[in-house]
């Protein structure tokens, strides 16, 4: 059976519209940059986002100070703008911050933190130079759909509305198909989708693995969540809206100036030779992501390469089904443009027991996410 038909049959068999039992089918989408690229063709890949051309930095010269850092010995230069050099820069700064004994003569904890925060602000500026972030509407409460919508966006919205229709509440308990998300992206695509599916407000009815003290400048009054009414969205690499606030975090989806972003930099994981997931944010969300995966029966991987460089994230995904005992009764769908043999090899590299088991519950689709959706909705 092909991946589209298998997914449709699984959803229909567990839909609240077609069954009377109160069981819940937890479906988790693990999405990478390819997902956002499908939604918005201008959405940058990691290579594009972390490439800072000389003209881009020179255009920001009056606002930034890292251009001076890039002229000092031991740092990449303005001509070394490729992601490999960006990784080297972030690694250099992170190691100095982590190990005081190796700090250069005129760098200290405060200057290092300031430079790292400025780089995060530059990353956001670079993102907006390549495409647009879908900030909330003027009232700061809703995400508006693009006008006009592309064919891809229309199809994606049809798909998630169809999935939403498969869940209902029965005396305070959810039944049918429940959808959650793990994302490696910084953007607001998933929030936009969730805010326009059904009648729930995404900013109030989405659990983020952390409970923000405020959302878009308003005190968060939705502290206690109910499983039937809430979708989980955990951004594994952080997001442009996640802002440290004392001992907690705020979520702010409103447009901010470069200076404001630099002053209150978002919590984002930037590429480095050594990723540091030890901050309070990542310490909070990783256990939640693991539990979400373990409680899910269906994992759909979209637009993520399962790269060997992302060893920690591969280990995280493996928590969905750590060994042969866990994978029984679970389903994996992997959608990517790469040919099916490569997709299978990637899955086997992550779930190493796959080459020793019957893989009738694991499906790969070599093609685009929208094409897969169209087969399902047809």
C-alpha positions, 0 to 999 in steps of 0.5 A: 500500500502506498504512503498516501492511501495508508495514511488516509485509511489510518485516519478514517479508521480512527476518525471520530466521525466513523467510530464510536469508541473514545480512543485517540489517535495521536499524530505528530508531524516533525517538520523541517525547513522543507515544510516551510519551503512548501508553504512559501517558496521564498522561505530560506533553507539553512544554507541561505539563512546563514549566508551573510553576503558582504553587501548585506552586512555592509548595508547594516554597518551603521546598526551592527558591531559584529562587522568589527569583530570580523576584522579581528584575528581568529574570526572569520572575515567579511568574505567568509560568509558561508554557513561553515564560517558562520558555524565557526564564528558561533562556535568561537563565541560559544566556547569563549562564553562557556570557558572563561580561561580561553577568552580573548584579551578584550572579550568578557561574559557581557561582551560575548552575550551582547555579540551573540544577541546581535548575531541573533538579531542579524539572523532575523534581519536576514530572514526578512531580507529573504521572505516575510514573517507572518506577524500577528494582526494589529491587535496581536491576537490572530494570524491572518492567512496570506492574500492571495493564497498560493495553490500550495497554501490552499491545499495545505489548509484543506489537509489540516482542516480535514484532519481537524474534522476527525477529532471531537469532544465527548464529555470533556474527553477528546476522541478521534485524531489529535494532531501535534507538531515538532518543528526545527523552524524559527518561523510562524507557519505552523501558528498561522495554520493552527490559527485558521483551522477550526475555531480555536485561537492558536495563541491560547490553545497551543502548548509550547513545552513552556508556559509563557508569562505573556503573549504579545504584551498581554498577560497569559491567562491560559495557564492550565490546558485541556488535552482535548482542546490543545495542540502541542507545538514544540520548536526544537531549535527555538523561535523568533518569538521566544524571548527570555524574560527573567526566570521565564519566557514571553512569546511576542509575534509582533514586529520589533525593530532591529534594536529591540530584537538585539536588546531582547534577543530570541531563544534560537539555536544557531548552527555551530560546530558544537550545539549547546542545548543546555539553556533553560528553554531547551532543558524544558522542551526536550522532555516534553518532546520525548513524551509527545513522541512516546505517546504518539502512534503516528509520526509524519516527517516532512521536509527534514533530512535526518542529517547525521550532523543532527545527531541529537535530533536523530536521537530525539526522533528515535524516542518515538520507537526506541526498539522493536517492542516500541514500534509495534502498533505505531506508524512512520511516514517520511515525505521528502523529494529524495528517492525512496531508497535514500529515504529508507536508508535515512530511516534505518540510520535513525531507527537502526532496528528497521533492517531486522523487522517487517516494515509494513507499518513504515511508509516513505513517499518520494515527492512533495508534501503537497503532492502527498496531500493531494493523493490523500484528499482525492 
